[in-house]
């Protein structure tokens, strides 16, 4: 489904994604979802329904990814024309013509994936650096990780998985590691008691900091 006018939302167990003109939605069988216009709004769309072994292979190879059902393509007139062309042209009347149409749809899917890869490469540094900045800010305060994912524009489970793939640790562990690095700095550069350092970095008490510190550094805070 390609949205070419209006706004709406896509909802799944992973979260809610706002939809705007230029968004492409893959509606995949057996993947729970809802999309549409809340509160009586209006939008215009063009959609293609397809099935068969060629598309099963696309899903197996990741060209159609259930974890990424929404893609923002932009260039509304261009993509609307390409997709609407399957509706306005003459329906295939021979097996060869039907095969040719399958190939044309596969070409569209490949072009979508290529554009998405280009956009993803440009956007990766932005969402990742913003995530890291949010996770490193206000170390003394609790951080709602779901809010971080929402701020950078990703469903929580998708964000957590991509963050771990990019950084090597989960977001919660990444934030904990920075809190412990801050504790190391305070232990080296100040005469603050360990209890005060624990409180300043959001640990529940000195024992809470001590347990994590020893696991991370290999020695107790006092020995450090």
N, C-alpha and C positions, 0 to 999 in steps of 0.2 A: 504494500500500500504506500503510495506516494502522496503526501499532503502538499497541495499547491496553493491553498488559501485557507485562512483562519488559524485557530490555535486549539489545542486540546492536550490530553495526557495519555501516556501509556503506563499501565499498572501491571506489576507482576509480583511474585513473592519476594523478589530482590529489591523492590521499591517502586517509586513513581518517577517518570521522566516527562518533562514538559515537551510538547510537540509544537513545532512552528513550521511555516512554509519552507519547503526544501528538505523535510525529513522523510526518510524511507523506513518503513516498518516491515520486518519479516514476521509474518504470522505463521508460526511453525506448529504442526500437529503435536498434540500431547504436551505442549508447553503452556501452563496456566497463564492467562493474561486477560486484560481488558484494555481497550483503547476507544477513545471517543471524546466528545465535547461535554464537559460537565455543565450543569445549570442551564441547559437549553441553548447553548451557543451554536454556532454554525461553522462548518468547514466544507471544503471541497477536496476530493481525492480522486486518484485514478489507481486501479489495482489490477493485478494479474494473478490468476490462480493457475498453478501448474503442479504436476506430479509425474512420477516415473523414475526409472533407474538413474537417469542422468542427474536428476536433482537429489536423489538419495546419495549419489557419489559426491555431489557438491557439499552436502552436509557432513559426510564422513571426512572430507578433506578440509573442512573449515571455511569453505567459501561462503556457506550459509552457517552462521554461528549462533546457536541458541543463547549463548551468554551475552551476545551483543545484538539484540533484536532491533535496536533503533540506530540508524546512521543519518547524520546530517550531511546532505550533499550540497545544499545551496543551488545556485544556477537553476532556479525554478522552471523557467521557460524551456531550457534545454532538456532537463530530465523528464519534464511532463510530456514534451513532444516525443521523446524516445519511447516512453512507456505507453502513452496513449496510441502510438502507432500500431500496436498489436490489436487494438480495438477497432481502429478505423480502416485498416487494410482488409482485403478480401480474405476470408477464412481459408485455410489450406484444403485443397480438394484431392490431393494425392498423398501417398505415404512419403514420397520424396519431399513434397512441400511442407508436410508436417515436421519431418526431420530438420529441414532448413529452419523452420520457425523455432524449434528447440535450440538449435545452434545460435540463433539470434538472441534468444533469451539468455542463454549461457554467456554470450558476449556482454550483454548488459550487466549480468551479475559479476563478471570478471572486471568490467570497467568500474563498477561500484566498489569492489574490493580494492582495486588499484588506487582509486581516489581516496578511499578510506585510509589506506596505508600511508599515503602522502600526508593527509591531514593528521593522522595519528602520530607520525614522526614529528610534525610541527608542534602538535599539542602535548606530546608526552612530557617534554621538559617543563611546560607550564603547569600541568596538573600535578606533576611530581614535586616540583619545587614549592608550589603552593601548599601541598600536603605536608611537606617537611617543615615549612615555616610555621604552619598551624600547630603541628605536633611539638615543636620546640618552644612555642610561646607559652607564657604564663605557667611555668612548671610547678608553681605552688598550688594551682587550681585544678580541679577535676576537668578532664577533657572528654566531651561526648564524641566518640569516634564516628557515630552515625551522622552527626552534624558536620564533621570534617568532610566525609564523603559527599554529603549534600552540597556543601560549599564548592567543592571542585567539580560538581556536576556528574557524579557517578553513583550508580546503585551501590549500597554498602558492600555486599559480597564481592561484586566485581572490583570495586576499589581496593578492598583488602587483599584480594588475590593478586591484582596487578602491582600493588605496592610491594608485596612480598617478593614477587618475581623480579622487580626492578632493584630493590634495596637488599634483599637477602634475609630480612626479618619482617615479622608482622608489625603493623603500625603501633600496637600497644607496647611491644618490646622495644621498638625504635624510640618511643617517648620515654620509656623507663630507662633506657641506656643513656639518654641525654640528661635525665634527672640525676643519674649516678655520676655522670661526668661532671655535672655541676657540683655534686657533693665532693668529688675529688678536688676540684678547684678550691672550694671553700675550706676544705681541710688543709690544703697546702698554704693558702694565702691569708687565712684569718685564724683567730684564736677562738672562734665560736665553739661552744660545746656541741657534741654530736646531736644531742636532743634538739638544740635550736636549729641546726642544719636540717635535721629531719623535718621539723615543722615548716621551715621556709621552703621546702621542696615538695610539700604535699604528702609526705609519708605519715601514716597514722601515729607512729611513735618511733622512739629510737630503735627498738627491737625490729620494727618493720624495715627501717633503713639498713640496720646491721645485717639482716639476713640477705637482702638483695645485694648489698655491697660486697659481702664475702663471696657470694656466688659469682659476681661480676669481676672483681679485682683479684680474688684469691687470698686476701688477708682481711682481717677485721679493720673497721674504721679507725680504731685506736692504734693498731699497728701501723696503719698507713700514715 
